[in-house]
Structures are given as C-alpha cells and as structure tokens.
Amino acid sequence: MGFEWGRENLRLNPEAQLARAESRDRDLDPLSKLAASYERQAQKVMAGLDGASAHDEVARFAQKINDSTDLNQAEALERLVRALVLRKRSIFDVIPDDDRERLAFALALVRAHEKSLQ
C-alpha cells in the first residue's frame, strides 16, 4: 500500500509534472529549435579532442542535410548520428539517450561545422 501511495505521490509531484511538461514541449518543437539549445555543446565538441573526427563525419553529410526537406533531413541526420556513433561514441555522452535529441545535436554539429568554415 505504501509503495503505491508513493508512486501516485511522485506522479503528482510538481517537479515531476514540470519535467513531464518540458519533455512534452520539446517533443513538439521543430528540430531546428532543439538544435539551437545544443549549440554550445556542439561548439565544444568541434573544438575538443573529438573535433577532427566530428568535422570529418559532418563534412560528409553537411551538404545533403542542408539541401534536404524536413523528412529527408531527418533521414540524413540519422545517417550522420550512426556514422558518429561508429567512429566516436563519446561525442554523444552529454546528450540524453533519445533519438530526437540526438538528431537535434547532430544538426547543431552541422551548424557548428559550417561556422568553423567561415
């Protein structure tokens, strides 16, 4: 009985409700808006120890990602995520284990790569 009360109490907890609402809002945001929230981390990756590997992989996919529509862009971003995970899994250590968040981070990496070329 006490355990069930505790579980129900957690569900009604204001912090839990706020976290659930924030997660729901992030699910509704477009990838470009989510990517903006990862700009700082993407710049750190590009300037850090994994930067050369990240630049190499992102360069291979950047043009296709930028030229694609939303659905095709998501597919290209998925390919980039898979390539980065195979080459340097540690790049995604700071990102939640959520596919959509990883796609947004990959888009932020593409933007950081483009900024570094200017």
Buried (B, 14 or more C-beta within 10 A) or exposed (E): EEEEEEEEEEEEEEEEEEEEEEEEEBEEBEBEEBBBBBBEBBBEBBEEEBBEBBBBBBEEBBEBBEEBEEEEBBEBBBBBBEBBBEEBEEBBEEBEEEEBBBBBBBBBBBBBBEEEEE
